[in-house]
Amino acid sequence: MARVCQVTGKRPITGNKVSHSNIKTKRRFLPNLQTKRFFLAEEDKWVTIKLSSEAIRTINKNGLYSVVKQLRASGVSI
């Protein structure tokens, strides 16, 4: 799988690595992705989702079932 959060859509971005002598070279900034298993009580099953740390906070705030419903409405299979 790609380095993309399934909830927020965060993906790697590019920027410059700047040395002490101010020489710039390209680098990638990777998102903080975690693979998490959640128990979906409404369907009585476990789901595995690749999430950023911001998405984990979103699930804690809004609830897992509402986030899964939004993902399924947008076409992601979970």
PDB file of N, CA, C and O in Angstrom:
ATOM      1  N   MET A   1       0.824  -1.189   0.000  1.00  0.00           N
ATOM      2  CA  MET A   1       0.000   0.000   0.000  1.00  0.00           C
ATOM      3  C   MET A   1       0.863   1.246   0.000  1.00  0.00           C
ATOM      4  O   MET A   1       2.001   1.233   0.470  1.00  0.00           O
ATOM      5  N   ALA A   2       0.315   2.305  -0.526  1.00  0.00           N
ATOM      6  CA  ALA A   2       1.040   3.564  -0.587  1.00  0.00           C
ATOM      7  C   ALA A   2       1.071   4.220   0.789  1.00  0.00           C
ATOM      8  O   ALA A   2       0.326   3.837   1.691  1.00  0.00           O
ATOM      9  N   ARG A   3       1.940   5.208   0.935  1.00  0.00           N
ATOM     10  CA  ARG A   3       2.034   5.948   2.192  1.00  0.00           C
ATOM     11  C   ARG A   3       0.981   7.054   2.207  1.00  0.00           C
ATOM     12  O   ARG A   3       1.305   8.239   2.131  1.00  0.00           O
ATOM     13  N   VAL A   4      -0.290   6.645   2.306  1.00  0.00           N
ATOM     14  CA  VAL A   4      -1.410   7.583   2.298  1.00  0.00           C
ATOM     15  C   VAL A   4      -2.350   7.212   3.432  1.00  0.00           C
ATOM     16  O   VAL A   4      -2.674   6.038   3.615  1.00  0.00           O
ATOM     17  N   CYS A   5      -2.792   8.211   4.196  1.00  0.00           N
ATOM     18  CA  CYS A   5      -3.772   7.988   5.252  1.00  0.00           C
ATOM     19  C   CYS A   5      -5.132   7.748   4.620  1.00  0.00           C
ATOM     20  O   CYS A   5      -5.543   8.490   3.729  1.00  0.00           O
ATOM     21  N   GLN A   6      -5.834   6.715   5.074  1.00  0.00           N
ATOM     22  CA  GLN A   6      -7.123   6.376   4.490  1.00  0.00           C
ATOM     23  C   GLN A   6      -8.222   7.332   4.922  1.00  0.00           C
ATOM     24  O   GLN A   6      -9.239   7.437   4.236  1.00  0.00           O
ATOM     25  N   VAL A   7      -8.052   8.032   6.037  1.00  0.00           N
ATOM     26  CA  VAL A   7      -9.089   8.932   6.527  1.00  0.00           C
ATOM     27  C   VAL A   7      -8.854  10.365   6.048  1.00  0.00           C
ATOM     28  O   VAL A   7      -9.746  10.975   5.457  1.00  0.00           O
ATOM     29  N   THR A   8      -7.676  10.898   6.296  1.00  0.00           N
ATOM     30  CA  THR A   8      -7.421  12.304   5.970  1.00  0.00           C
ATOM     31  C   THR A   8      -6.830  12.505   4.583  1.00  0.00           C
ATOM     32  O   THR A   8      -6.881  13.611   4.045  1.00  0.00           O
ATOM     33  N   GLY A   9      -6.268  11.446   3.994  1.00  0.00           N
ATOM     34  CA  GLY A   9      -5.672  11.580   2.666  1.00  0.00           C
ATOM     35  C   GLY A   9      -4.276  12.167   2.675  1.00  0.00           C
ATOM     36  O   GLY A   9      -3.746  12.525   1.624  1.00  0.00           O
ATOM     37  N   LYS A  10      -3.668  12.271   3.860  1.00  0.00           N
ATOM     38  CA  LYS A  10      -2.303  12.807   3.933  1.00  0.00           C
ATOM     39  C   LYS A  10      -1.357  11.898   3.173  1.00  0.00           C
ATOM     40  O   LYS A  10      -1.463  10.673   3.242  1.00  0.00           O
ATOM     41  N   ARG A  11      -0.420  12.513   2.439  1.00  0.00           N
ATOM     42  CA  ARG A  11       0.558  11.777   1.658  1.00  0.00           C
ATOM     43  C   ARG A  11       1.899  12.491   1.763  1.00  0.00           C
ATOM     44  O   ARG A  11       1.948  13.615   2.264  1.00  0.00           O
ATOM     45  N   PRO A  12       2.991  11.874   1.307  1.00  0.00           N
ATOM     46  CA  PRO A  12       4.293  12.534   1.401  1.00  0.00           C
ATOM     47  C   PRO A  12       4.323  13.838   0.605  1.00  0.00           C
ATOM     48  O   PRO A  12       3.708  13.952  -0.455  1.00  0.00           O
ATOM     49  N   ILE A  13       5.059  14.825   1.145  1.00  0.00           N
ATOM     50  CA  ILE A  13       5.277  16.071   0.433  1.00  0.00           C
ATOM     51  C   ILE A  13       6.777  16.255   0.251  1.00  0.00           C
ATOM     52  O   ILE A  13       7.577  15.625   0.942  1.00  0.00           O
ATOM     53  N   THR A  14       7.153  17.125  -0.686  1.00  0.00           N
ATOM     54  CA  THR A  14       8.568  17.329  -0.950  1.00  0.00           C
ATOM     55  C   THR A  14       9.004  18.686  -0.442  1.00  0.00           C
ATOM     56  O   THR A  14       8.202  19.607  -0.283  1.00  0.00           O
ATOM     57  N   GLY A  15      10.286  18.782  -0.194  1.00  0.00           N
ATOM     58  CA  GLY A  15      10.882  20.027   0.269  1.00  0.00           C
ATOM     59  C   GLY A  15      12.373  19.944   0.082  1.00  0.00           C
ATOM     60  O   GLY A  15      12.878  19.081  -0.636  1.00  0.00           O
ATOM     61  N   ASN A  16      13.074  20.846   0.730  1.00  0.00           N
ATOM     62  CA  ASN A  16      14.525  20.896   0.615  1.00  0.00           C
ATOM     63  C   ASN A  16      15.188  20.516   1.920  1.00  0.00           C
ATOM     64  O   ASN A  16      14.751  20.920   2.997  1.00  0.00           O
ATOM     65  N   LYS A  17      16.259  19.725   1.809  1.00  0.00           N
ATOM     66  CA  LYS A  17      17.167  19.531   2.930  1.00  0.00           C
ATOM     67  C   LYS A  17      18.199  20.636   2.807  1.00  0.00           C
ATOM     68  O   LYS A  17      18.809  20.794   1.749  1.00  0.00           O
ATOM     69  N   VAL A  18      18.405  21.398   3.860  1.00  0.00           N
ATOM     70  CA  VAL A  18      19.317  22.532   3.808  1.00  0.00           C
ATOM     71  C   VAL A  18      20.499  22.220   4.712  1.00  0.00           C
ATOM     72  O   VAL A  18      20.331  22.009   5.913  1.00  0.00           O
ATOM     73  N   SER A  19      21.692  22.192   4.134  1.00  0.00           N
ATOM     74  CA  SER A  19      22.899  21.879   4.892  1.00  0.00           C
ATOM     75  C   SER A  19      23.381  23.124   5.637  1.00  0.00           C
ATOM     76  O   SER A  19      22.825  24.213   5.492  1.00  0.00           O
ATOM     77  N   HIS A  20      24.413  22.935   6.426  1.00  0.00           N
ATOM     78  CA  HIS A  20      25.010  24.050   7.172  1.00  0.00           C
ATOM     79  C   HIS A  20      25.550  25.120   6.225  1.00  0.00           C
ATOM     80  O   HIS A  20      25.529  26.309   6.544  1.00  0.00           O
ATOM     81  N   SER A  21      26.030  24.690   5.063  1.00  0.00           N
ATOM     82  CA  SER A  21      26.554  25.649   4.082  1.00  0.00           C
ATOM     83  C   SER A  21      25.450  26.165   3.146  1.00  0.00           C
ATOM     84  O   SER A  21      25.743  26.790   2.127  1.00  0.00           O
ATOM     85  N   ASN A  22      24.188  25.904   3.493  1.00  0.00           N
ATOM     86  CA  ASN A  22      23.012  26.401   2.783  1.00  0.00           C
ATOM     87  C   ASN A  22      22.851  25.782   1.394  1.00  0.00           C
ATOM     88  O   ASN A  22      22.255  26.399   0.511  1.00  0.00           O
ATOM     89  N   ILE A  23      23.379  24.564   1.188  1.00  0.00           N
ATOM     90  CA  ILE A  23      23.168  23.841  -0.060  1.00  0.00           C
ATOM     91  C   ILE A  23      21.828  23.108   0.060  1.00  0.00           C
ATOM     92  O   ILE A  23      21.568  22.436   1.058  1.00  0.00           O
ATOM     93  N   LYS A  24      21.000  23.241  -0.948  1.00  0.00           N
ATOM     94  CA  LYS A  24      19.670  22.641  -0.907  1.00  0.00           C
ATOM     95  C   LYS A  24      19.597  21.412  -1.802  1.00  0.00           C
ATOM     96  O   LYS A  24      19.985  21.456  -2.969  1.00  0.00           O
ATOM     97  N   THR A  25      19.094  20.311  -1.241  1.00  0.00           N
ATOM     98  CA  THR A  25      18.835  19.098  -2.009  1.00  0.00           C
ATOM     99  C   THR A  25      17.421  18.645  -1.692  1.00  0.00           C
ATOM    100  O   THR A  25      16.916  18.895  -0.598  1.00  0.00           O
ATOM    101  N   LYS A  26      16.782  17.981  -2.644  1.00  0.00           N
ATOM    102  CA  LYS A  26      15.401  17.547  -2.470  1.00  0.00           C
ATOM    103  C   LYS A  26      15.304  16.425  -1.442  1.00  0.00           C
ATOM    104  O   LYS A  26      16.196  15.583  -1.334  1.00  0.00           O
ATOM    105  N   ARG A  27      14.207  16.429  -0.691  1.00  0.00           N
ATOM    106  CA  ARG A  27      13.908  15.364   0.261  1.00  0.00           C
ATOM    107  C   ARG A  27      12.408  15.210   0.350  1.00  0.00           C
ATOM    108  O   ARG A  27      11.658  16.035  -0.171  1.00  0.00           O
ATOM    109  N   ARG A  28      11.963  14.133   1.022  1.00  0.00           N
ATOM    110  CA  ARG A  28      10.532  13.873   1.207  1.00  0.00           C
ATOM    111  C   ARG A  28      10.195  13.953   2.691  1.00  0.00           C
ATOM    112  O   ARG A  28      10.944  13.474   3.541  1.00  0.00           O
ATOM    113  N   PHE A  29       9.059  14.566   2.981  1.00  0.00           N
ATOM    114  CA  PHE A  29       8.516  14.580   4.322  1.00  0.00           C
ATOM    115  C   PHE A  29       7.389  13.547   4.357  1.00  0.00           C
ATOM    116  O   PHE A  29       6.364  13.722   3.698  1.00  0.00           O
ATOM    117  N   LEU A  30       7.578  12.470   5.124  1.00  0.00           N
ATOM    118  CA  LEU A  30       6.601  11.389   5.182  1.00  0.00           C
ATOM    119  C   LEU A  30       5.602  11.645   6.307  1.00  0.00           C
ATOM    120  O   LEU A  30       5.983  12.147   7.364  1.00  0.00           O
ATOM    121  N   PRO A  31       4.332  11.308   6.095  1.00  0.00           N
ATOM    122  CA  PRO A  31       3.349  11.476   7.174  1.00  0.00           C
ATOM    123  C   PRO A  31       3.559  10.424   8.257  1.00  0.00           C
ATOM    124  O   PRO A  31       4.132   9.362   8.013  1.00  0.00           O
ATOM    125  N   ASN A  32       3.086  10.740   9.448  1.00  0.00           N
ATOM    126  CA  ASN A  32       3.203   9.823  10.581  1.00  0.00           C
ATOM    127  C   ASN A  32       2.074   8.804  10.500  1.00  0.00           C
ATOM    128  O   ASN A  32       1.009   9.006  11.084  1.00  0.00           O
ATOM    129  N   LEU A  33       2.305   7.705   9.774  1.00  0.00           N
ATOM    130  CA  LEU A  33       1.265   6.700   9.546  1.00  0.00           C
ATOM    131  C   LEU A  33       1.422   5.529  10.501  1.00  0.00           C
ATOM    132  O   LEU A  33       2.530   5.082  10.795  1.00  0.00           O
ATOM    133  N   GLN A  34       0.283   5.045  10.977  1.00  0.00           N
ATOM    134  CA  GLN A  34       0.215   3.882  11.848  1.00  0.00           C
ATOM    135  C   GLN A  34      -0.809   2.916  11.264  1.00  0.00           C
ATOM    136  O   GLN A  34      -1.826   3.345  10.719  1.00  0.00           O
ATOM    137  N   THR A  35      -0.551   1.631  11.374  1.00  0.00           N
ATOM    138  CA  THR A  35      -1.546   0.631  11.007  1.00  0.00           C
ATOM    139  C   THR A  35      -2.246   0.209  12.285  1.00  0.00           C
ATOM    140  O   THR A  35      -1.624  -0.360  13.182  1.00  0.00           O
ATOM    141  N   LYS A  36      -3.553   0.489  12.369  1.00  0.00           N
ATOM    142  CA  LYS A  36      -4.310   0.250  13.600  1.00  0.00           C
ATOM    143  C   LYS A  36      -5.450  -0.718  13.333  1.00  0.00           C
ATOM    144  O   LYS A  36      -6.068  -0.694  12.269  1.00  0.00           O
ATOM    145  N   ARG A  37      -5.720  -1.573  14.319  1.00  0.00           N
ATOM    146  CA  ARG A  37      -6.894  -2.439  14.292  1.00  0.00           C
ATOM    147  C   ARG A  37      -7.907  -1.886  15.279  1.00  0.00           C
ATOM    148  O   ARG A  37      -7.579  -1.599  16.430  1.00  0.00           O
ATOM    149  N   PHE A  38      -9.141  -1.741  14.816  1.00  0.00           N
ATOM    150  CA  PHE A  38     -10.228  -1.290  15.660  1.00  0.00           C
ATOM    151  C   PHE A  38     -11.324  -2.342  15.641  1.00  0.00           C
ATOM    152  O   PHE A  38     -11.538  -3.017  14.633  1.00  0.00           O
ATOM    153  N   PHE A  39     -12.016  -2.475  16.767  1.00  0.00           N
ATOM    154  CA  PHE A  39     -13.164  -3.368  16.807  1.00  0.00           C
ATOM    155  C   PHE A  39     -14.400  -2.553  16.507  1.00  0.00           C
ATOM    156  O   PHE A  39     -14.731  -1.626  17.247  1.00  0.00           O
ATOM    157  N   LEU A  40     -15.092  -2.891  15.422  1.00  0.00           N
ATOM    158  CA  LEU A  40     -16.305  -2.212  15.006  1.00  0.00           C
ATOM    159  C   LEU A  40     -17.484  -2.956  15.630  1.00  0.00           C
ATOM    160  O   LEU A  40     -17.926  -3.984  15.116  1.00  0.00           O
ATOM    161  N   ALA A  41     -17.985  -2.422  16.746  1.00  0.00           N
ATOM    162  CA  ALA A  41     -18.994  -3.129  17.531  1.00  0.00           C
ATOM    163  C   ALA A  41     -20.311  -3.266  16.783  1.00  0.00           C
ATOM    164  O   ALA A  41     -21.013  -4.262  16.959  1.00  0.00           O
ATOM    165  N   GLU A  42     -20.665  -2.283  15.947  1.00  0.00           N
ATOM    166  CA  GLU A  42     -21.934  -2.333  15.224  1.00  0.00           C
ATOM    167  C   GLU A  42     -21.994  -3.505  14.245  1.00  0.00           C
ATOM    168  O   GLU A  42     -23.068  -4.046  13.985  1.00  0.00           O
ATOM    169  N   GLU A  43     -20.832  -3.896  13.700  1.00  0.00           N
ATOM    170  CA  GLU A  43     -20.783  -5.011  12.759  1.00  0.00           C
ATOM    171  C   GLU A  43     -20.128  -6.247  13.353  1.00  0.00           C
ATOM    172  O   GLU A  43     -20.023  -7.276  12.685  1.00  0.00           O
ATOM    173  N   ASP A  44     -19.685  -6.156  14.602  1.00  0.00           N
ATOM    174  CA  ASP A  44     -19.067  -7.258  15.337  1.00  0.00           C
ATOM    175  C   ASP A  44     -17.871  -7.833  14.582  1.00  0.00           C
ATOM    176  O   ASP A  44     -17.762  -9.047  14.408  1.00  0.00           O
ATOM    177  N   LYS A  45     -16.967  -6.941  14.132  1.00  0.00           N
ATOM    178  CA  LYS A  45     -15.758  -7.407  13.453  1.00  0.00           C
ATOM    179  C   LYS A  45     -14.622  -6.408  13.653  1.00  0.00           C
ATOM    180  O   LYS A  45     -14.841  -5.258  14.033  1.00  0.00           O
ATOM    181  N   TRP A  46     -13.408  -6.875  13.389  1.00  0.00           N
ATOM    182  CA  TRP A  46     -12.218  -6.043  13.465  1.00  0.00           C
ATOM    183  C   TRP A  46     -11.938  -5.435  12.090  1.00  0.00           C
ATOM    184  O   TRP A  46     -12.099  -6.097  11.065  1.00  0.00           O
ATOM    185  N   VAL A  47     -11.517  -4.164  12.081  1.00  0.00           N
ATOM    186  CA  VAL A  47     -11.110  -3.519  10.835  1.00  0.00           C
ATOM    187  C   VAL A  47      -9.692  -2.990  11.022  1.00  0.00           C
ATOM    188  O   VAL A  47      -9.348  -2.478  12.087  1.00  0.00           O
ATOM    189  N   THR A  48      -8.876  -3.116   9.986  1.00  0.00           N
ATOM    190  CA  THR A  48      -7.513  -2.621   9.989  1.00  0.00           C
ATOM    191  C   THR A  48      -7.442  -1.441   9.040  1.00  0.00           C
ATOM    192  O   THR A  48      -7.817  -1.546   7.872  1.00  0.00           O
ATOM    193  N   ILE A  49      -6.952  -0.302   9.555  1.00  0.00           N
ATOM    194  CA  ILE A  49      -6.902   0.926   8.776  1.00  0.00           C
ATOM    195  C   ILE A  49      -5.515   1.533   8.911  1.00  0.00           C
ATOM    196  O   ILE A  49      -4.924   1.509   9.991  1.00  0.00           O
ATOM    197  N   LYS A  50      -4.992   2.081   7.810  1.00  0.00           N
ATOM    198  CA  LYS A  50      -3.725   2.808   7.842  1.00  0.00           C
ATOM    199  C   LYS A  50      -4.038   4.286   8.077  1.00  0.00           C
ATOM    200  O   LYS A  50      -4.648   4.938   7.230  1.00  0.00           O
ATOM    201  N   LEU A  51      -3.618   4.808   9.231  1.00  0.00           N
ATOM    202  CA  LEU A  51      -4.030   6.126   9.690  1.00  0.00           C
ATOM    203  C   LEU A  51      -2.849   7.017  10.023  1.00  0.00           C
ATOM    204  O   LEU A  51      -1.779   6.540  10.402  1.00  0.00           O
ATOM    205  N   SER A  52      -3.058   8.316   9.877  1.00  0.00           N
ATOM    206  CA  SER A  52      -2.119   9.286  10.421  1.00  0.00           C
ATOM    207  C   SER A  52      -2.494   9.531  11.877  1.00  0.00           C
ATOM    208  O   SER A  52      -3.586   9.161  12.309  1.00  0.00           O
ATOM    209  N   SER A  53      -1.602  10.148  12.629  1.00  0.00           N
ATOM    210  CA  SER A  53      -1.895  10.418  14.035  1.00  0.00           C
ATOM    211  C   SER A  53      -3.063  11.390  14.163  1.00  0.00           C
ATOM    212  O   SER A  53      -3.817  11.317  15.134  1.00  0.00           O
ATOM    213  N   GLU A  54      -3.226  12.297  13.204  1.00  0.00           N
ATOM    214  CA  GLU A  54      -4.372  13.211  13.219  1.00  0.00           C
ATOM    215  C   GLU A  54      -5.674  12.447  13.026  1.00  0.00           C
ATOM    216  O   GLU A  54      -6.682  12.794  13.641  1.00  0.00           O
ATOM    217  N   ALA A  55      -5.677  11.415  12.187  1.00  0.00           N
ATOM    218  CA  ALA A  55      -6.876  10.616  11.952  1.00  0.00           C
ATOM    219  C   ALA A  55      -7.251   9.808  13.183  1.00  0.00           C
ATOM    220  O   ALA A  55      -8.437   9.598  13.437  1.00  0.00           O
ATOM    221  N   ILE A  56      -6.268   9.347  13.958  1.00  0.00           N
ATOM    222  CA  ILE A  56      -6.556   8.624  15.195  1.00  0.00           C
ATOM    223  C   ILE A  56      -7.276   9.551  16.167  1.00  0.00           C
ATOM    224  O   ILE A  56      -8.204   9.131  16.859  1.00  0.00           O
ATOM    225  N   ARG A  57      -6.853  10.800  16.220  1.00  0.00           N
ATOM    226  CA  ARG A  57      -7.529  11.786  17.073  1.00  0.00           C
ATOM    227  C   ARG A  57      -8.945  12.057  16.574  1.00  0.00           C
ATOM    228  O   ARG A  57      -9.859  12.248  17.377  1.00  0.00           O
ATOM    229  N   THR A  58      -9.131  12.076  15.263  1.00  0.00           N
ATOM    230  CA  THR A  58     -10.457  12.288  14.692  1.00  0.00           C
ATOM    231  C   THR A  58     -11.392  11.143  15.062  1.00  0.00           C
ATOM    232  O   THR A  58     -12.558  11.374  15.382  1.00  0.00           O
ATOM    233  N   ILE A  59     -10.889   9.908  15.022  1.00  0.00           N
ATOM    234  CA  ILE A  59     -11.696   8.750  15.400  1.00  0.00           C
ATOM    235  C   ILE A  59     -12.046   8.811  16.885  1.00  0.00           C
ATOM    236  O   ILE A  59     -13.169   8.485  17.269  1.00  0.00           O
ATOM    237  N   ASN A  60     -11.093   9.226  17.722  1.00  0.00           N
ATOM    238  CA  ASN A  60     -11.380   9.350  19.150  1.00  0.00           C
ATOM    239  C   ASN A  60     -12.455  10.403  19.407  1.00  0.00           C
ATOM    240  O   ASN A  60     -13.263  10.252  20.323  1.00  0.00           O
ATOM    241  N   LYS A  61     -12.470  11.461  18.611  1.00  0.00           N
ATOM    242  CA  LYS A  61     -13.428  12.548  18.809  1.00  0.00           C
ATOM    243  C   LYS A  61     -14.810  12.199  18.247  1.00  0.00           C
ATOM    244  O   LYS A  61     -15.813  12.366  18.941  1.00  0.00           O
ATOM    245  N   ASN A  62     -14.876  11.718  17.006  1.00  0.00           N
ATOM    246  CA  ASN A  62     -16.151  11.517  16.325  1.00  0.00           C
ATOM    247  C   ASN A  62     -16.709  10.110  16.459  1.00  0.00           C
ATOM    248  O   ASN A  62     -17.904   9.903  16.251  1.00  0.00           O
ATOM    249  N   GLY A  63     -15.877   9.149  16.797  1.00  0.00           N
ATOM    250  CA  GLY A  63     -16.321   7.765  16.895  1.00  0.00           C
ATOM    251  C   GLY A  63     -15.954   6.995  15.641  1.00  0.00           C
ATOM    252  O   GLY A  63     -15.949   7.541  14.537  1.00  0.00           O
ATOM    253  N   LEU A  64     -15.648   5.723  15.826  1.00  0.00           N
ATOM    254  CA  LEU A  64     -15.193   4.881  14.721  1.00  0.00           C
ATOM    255  C   LEU A  64     -16.288   4.666  13.694  1.00  0.00           C
ATOM    256  O   LEU A  64     -16.021   4.725  12.494  1.00  0.00           O
ATOM    257  N   TYR A  65     -17.509   4.418  14.134  1.00  0.00           N
ATOM    258  CA  TYR A  65     -18.565   4.063  13.187  1.00  0.00           C
ATOM    259  C   TYR A  65     -18.892   5.227  12.250  1.00  0.00           C
ATOM    260  O   TYR A  65     -19.145   5.007  11.065  1.00  0.00           O
ATOM    261  N   SER A  66     -18.890   6.453  12.758  1.00  0.00           N
ATOM    262  CA  SER A  66     -19.183   7.598  11.888  1.00  0.00           C
ATOM    263  C   SER A  66     -18.070   7.812  10.868  1.00  0.00           C
ATOM    264  O   SER A  66     -18.346   8.183   9.727  1.00  0.00           O
ATOM    265  N   VAL A  67     -16.827   7.586  11.255  1.00  0.00           N
ATOM    266  CA  VAL A  67     -15.706   7.723  10.317  1.00  0.00           C
ATOM    267  C   VAL A  67     -15.769   6.632   9.254  1.00  0.00           C
ATOM    268  O   VAL A  67     -15.520   6.905   8.079  1.00  0.00           O
ATOM    269  N   VAL A  68     -16.097   5.402   9.644  1.00  0.00           N
ATOM    270  CA  VAL A  68     -16.200   4.301   8.688  1.00  0.00           C
ATOM    271  C   VAL A  68     -17.349   4.558   7.703  1.00  0.00           C
ATOM    272  O   VAL A  68     -17.221   4.252   6.517  1.00  0.00           O
ATOM    273  N   LYS A  69     -18.462   5.113   8.180  1.00  0.00           N
ATOM    274  CA  LYS A  69     -19.578   5.433   7.299  1.00  0.00           C
ATOM    275  C   LYS A  69     -19.160   6.469   6.260  1.00  0.00           C
ATOM    276  O   LYS A  69     -19.518   6.349   5.088  1.00  0.00           O
ATOM    277  N   GLN A  70     -18.400   7.494   6.681  1.00  0.00           N
ATOM    278  CA  GLN A  70     -17.931   8.510   5.728  1.00  0.00           C
ATOM    279  C   GLN A  70     -16.989   7.913   4.714  1.00  0.00           C
ATOM    280  O   GLN A  70     -17.054   8.259   3.535  1.00  0.00           O
ATOM    281  N   LEU A  71     -16.101   7.012   5.147  1.00  0.00           N
ATOM    282  CA  LEU A  71     -15.173   6.379   4.227  1.00  0.00           C
ATOM    283  C   LEU A  71     -15.913   5.526   3.199  1.00  0.00           C
ATOM    284  O   LEU A  71     -15.598   5.571   2.009  1.00  0.00           O
ATOM    285  N   ARG A  72     -16.882   4.761   3.651  1.00  0.00           N
ATOM    286  CA  ARG A  72     -17.642   3.917   2.731  1.00  0.00           C
ATOM    287  C   ARG A  72     -18.457   4.758   1.756  1.00  0.00           C
ATOM    288  O   ARG A  72     -18.636   4.367   0.603  1.00  0.00           O
ATOM    289  N   ALA A  73     -18.952   5.905   2.204  1.00  0.00           N
ATOM    290  CA  ALA A  73     -19.710   6.786   1.317  1.00  0.00           C
ATOM    291  C   ALA A  73     -18.816   7.363   0.221  1.00  0.00           C
ATOM    292  O   ALA A  73     -19.273   7.622  -0.892  1.00  0.00           O
ATOM    293  N   SER A  74     -17.537   7.562   0.547  1.00  0.00           N
ATOM    294  CA  SER A  74     -16.599   8.099  -0.446  1.00  0.00           C
ATOM    295  C   SER A  74     -16.018   7.017  -1.353  1.00  0.00           C
ATOM    296  O   SER A  74     -15.288   7.332  -2.293  1.00  0.00           O
ATOM    297  N   GLY A  75     -16.329   5.750  -1.087  1.00  0.00           N
ATOM    298  CA  GLY A  75     -15.927   4.677  -1.989  1.00  0.00           C
ATOM    299  C   GLY A  75     -14.773   3.819  -1.504  1.00  0.00           C
ATOM    300  O   GLY A  75     -14.313   2.954  -2.250  1.00  0.00           O
ATOM    301  N   VAL A  76     -14.286   4.021  -0.286  1.00  0.00           N
ATOM    302  CA  VAL A  76     -13.194   3.207   0.247  1.00  0.00           C
ATOM    303  C   VAL A  76     -13.783   1.931   0.837  1.00  0.00           C
ATOM    304  O   VAL A  76     -14.752   1.989   1.594  1.00  0.00           O
ATOM    305  N   SER A  77     -13.210   0.788   0.500  1.00  0.00           N
ATOM    306  CA  SER A  77     -13.715  -0.485   1.030  1.00  0.00           C
ATOM    307  C   SER A  77     -13.017  -0.812   2.335  1.00  0.00           C
ATOM    308  O   SER A  77     -11.791  -0.904   2.398  1.00  0.00           O
ATOM    309  N   ILE A  78     -13.818  -0.986   3.376  1.00  0.00           N
ATOM    310  CA  ILE A  78     -13.284  -1.343   4.694  1.00  0.00           C
ATOM    311  C   ILE A  78     -14.059  -2.542   5.209  1.00  0.00           C
ATOM    312  O   ILE A  78     -13.788  -3.027   6.308  1.00  0.00           O
TER     313      ILE A  78
END
